[in-house]
Amino acid sequence: MKHKISLLTTAAALTFLASTALVSAQAPDALVAAAKKEGQLSVIALPRDWCGYGEIIDGFKAKYGLQVNELNPDAGSGDEVEAIKANKGNAGPQAPDVIDVGLAFGPSAKKDSLVQPYKVATWSTIPDSAKDADGSWYGDYYGVLTFEVNKDIIKKSPSDWPDLLGADYKNAVALAGDPRVSAQAIQGVLAAGLSAAGGDMAKAPDAGLKFFADLNKKGNFVPVIGKASSVAQGSTPLLIRWDYNALGDRDTLKGNPPIDVVVPKSGVLAGVYVQAISAFAPHPNAAKLWMEWLYSDDGQIGFLKGYCHPIRFQNLVDSKKVPADLLSKLPPAESYAKAVFPTLDQLAVSNPAITKQWDSVVGANVK
């Protein structure tokens, strides 16, 4: 990696995503033929309402005629890596061909020889700061953590992390994953800590654990993995989750109940997710073709339709490839003005600190 993702404002984030020329390439005919011969792709941890994946998967199937086996849609990043380990000698349908994981899981999977290198046709338009130089993993999209609020139950939306400790949010606040294995949940704890620590990333893990310990002691934390259905039903009426998931839920629920999506005033934490191909993929050519699809113009715009900022975002904007109606649906840029992108080094420290200490410090068994 030539450059690591540093602490960026939105404007700088767009610069970080910039590339000079649009590369719009078709997948090689030989690869398409080889993938069709395999006939199937196994993906894991891709909820159809996450980041536009439903339409992206359906588009892939329609374009290439392959079957897509969708394993365990609600799994976390750690579960995906474990699925590769558990299926090293298994060529059956339970072995994932590809993974989509939090940024920190890419380098660790490479270190453990669990992924194989592959560079897509649009490789040059993926920023150096968001990809492994050897092609073992590469960023696909990013977002920031927000508060998804059921307005039928919670009349006054919180504006910042400290508000969640108030009496108005008794038995209300949940994470969208288990912070012992889920990248999204881990980053939720880190974001709260970043706010509590005044922006000091070194102190954020401990501060975040203390924040959730306090939230739990006050009875405000709900130890349930929150979803759109639990927000709507009221069992987790205030959910900490990525902006693209929250905005997608707002659309899906269509006002029943009305959903408010709040970017907090402080602790605005951005997270990059990455793609990789399993080193033991039963369908390696289908996996490579899937990557070509995700990093094509159509695939990247598919992420944007799901409110994710695709990794080639600025490249597509500069080349006037993004429909104006999609741009108008994104939250205002000023909401993201304080966004912080943790570096890989910072995540290498913060992630294990949070996962290993969650039980002892917070003591809430999220499931």
C-alpha positions, -999 to +999 in steps of 0.1 A: +000+000+000+015+033-011-008+054+011-031+046+040-065+061+046-060+090+069-082+114+088-102+130+061-130+155+056-156+148+030-138+170+005-105+152+012-123+118+010-134+126-025-099+135-034-088+102-019-112+085-042-102+104-073-087+089-104-079+106-137-094+084-163-124+062-166-118+026-175-149+009-187-140-026-197-159-058-204-149-090-187-127-111-210-147-136-231-125-165-218-133-156-182-170-154-190-169-189-206-150-204-178-174-190-152-204-202-171-189-237-172-186-236-134-223-224-134-225-210-099-211-184-074-214-187-036-215-154-018-218-148+020-231-121+043-248-100+016-283-090+028-303-080-003-312-047+014-275-039+021-258-015-002-280-024-032-269-060-032-303-074-042-302-056-075-265-061-080-269-099-075-299-101-098-281-080-124-251-104-123-274-134-128-293-118-156-261-107-174-241-139-172-267-166-165-250-180-134-267-191-103-258-173-071-259-192-038-265-166-010-250-180+022-259-166+057-269-130+047-268-118+083-232-130+090-205-105+102-170-101+087-155-124+113-180-151+103-171-148+067-134-154+074-143-183+096-164-198+068-134-198+045-113-216+072-141-241+079-145-250+043-109-253+030-115-288+017-151-284+008-161-279-028-198-279-019-224-251-016-214-241+019-179-229+008-179-191+000-161-181-032-159-144-022-161-122+009-171-086+016-156-076+049-145-046+069-112-030+059-091-046+087-102-081+078-086-079+043-049-077+054-055-103+081-071-127+056-041-122+033-016-128+062-034-161+069-033-171+032-071-173+030-075-151-001-061-151-036-049-122-057-069-109-087-069-075-104-100-064-122-100-045-155-108-012-137-079-017-112-062+016-120-093+035-109-093+020-074-072+043-052-039+029-040-050+037-004-079+013-007-063-018-022-036-043-016-008-038-041-008-075-049-046-076-055-054-098-026-082-074-014-096-041-026-121-015-013-156-016-028-176+011-009-177+032+022-202+050+045-205+066+079-223+055+110-256+070+118-287+068+141-317+051+125-347+063+145-383+050+146-402+083+149-434+066+159-417+055+192-389+081+196-403+116+192-371+134+197-342+122+176-307+123+192-283+147+176-251+133+190-237+103+209-240+117+245-277+121+239-281+083+238-274+081+275-305+102+283-338+089+298-356+094+265-338+063+251-346+037+277-345+001+262-341+017+227-305+017+215-290-013+196-261-022+173-265-038+139-243-067+148-223-085+175-193-063+184-173-094+190-174-104+153-192-077+132-172-049+116-202-026+116-208-031+153-171-028+162-170+005+143-202+016+161-183+013+194-153+030+180-174+059+167-190+064+202-155+064+217-142+089+191-169+113+202-163+106+240-125+110+235-128+143+217-115+129+184-085+111+199-084+078+180-058+063+204-083+067+233-114+058+213-115+020+219-115+023+257-138+053+256-162+035+234-163+004+256-170+027+286-197+045+267-215+012+260-210+000+295-227+032+308-254+027+281-260-008+293-260+001+330-286+028+324-309+003+307-307+021+273-288-006+255-307-035+239-284-066+234-301-076+201-287-075+166-309-048+151-325-050+117-350-030+097-378-053+111-368-048+147-366-010+142-401-011+126-416-034+153-401-012+181-379-038+198-348-017+187-363+017+178-329+034+177-303+015+157-266+024+151-258+015+116-242+026+083-259+054+065-266+033+035-284+007+055-304+033+074-314+052+042-323+020+025-346+011+055-362+045+052-371+038+016-382+002+022-405+010+051-421+038+031-432+058+062-445+029+081-430+038+105-414+071+096-376+068+098-352+096+107-315+091+097-291+112+118-254+118+111-241+126+146-224+160+153-193+143+166-177+108+162-186+107+125-167+075+116-163+064+080-157+027+071-144+011+040-154-024+031-133-046+009-137-075-015-116-107-018-117-141-034-112-171-012-080-190-018-101-222-017-130-209-039-148-238-055-158-215-084-127-193-089-136-181-124-172-172-113-155-153-084-133-133-107-163-126-130-182-113-099-154-089-092-154-077-127-191-070-123-188-052-090-161-029-102-177-021-136-196+011-140-229-007-136-218-025-105-204+006-089-236+026-097-255-003-082-237+004-049-247+040-051-283+031-057-281+014-023-267+047-008-231+034-006-203+056-018-186+032-043-148+032-043-147+046-079-172+073-070-152+104-079-140+086-111-176+081-122-186+116-112-158+131-132-167+111-162-204+121-158-215+085-154-236+090-123-273+099-129-283+132-114-313+117-095-289+094-076-267+123-065-298+142-053-308+113-029-275+114-010-273+132+024-260+168+022-222+170+020-220+191+052-233+162+072-201+144+064-178+173+069-162+158+101-159+122+088-129+103+100-113+074+081-093+052+105-060+040+092-053+003+089-028+007+118-054+023+139-080-005+131-053-031+139-052-018+174-089-008+180-107-038+166-091-065+188-092-041+218-130-038+214-138-075+205-116-089+233-128-065+260-165-063+252-176-091+275-155-079+305-162-042+302-197-040+288-211-075+298-239-076+273-243-107+252-255-094+219-274-120+198 
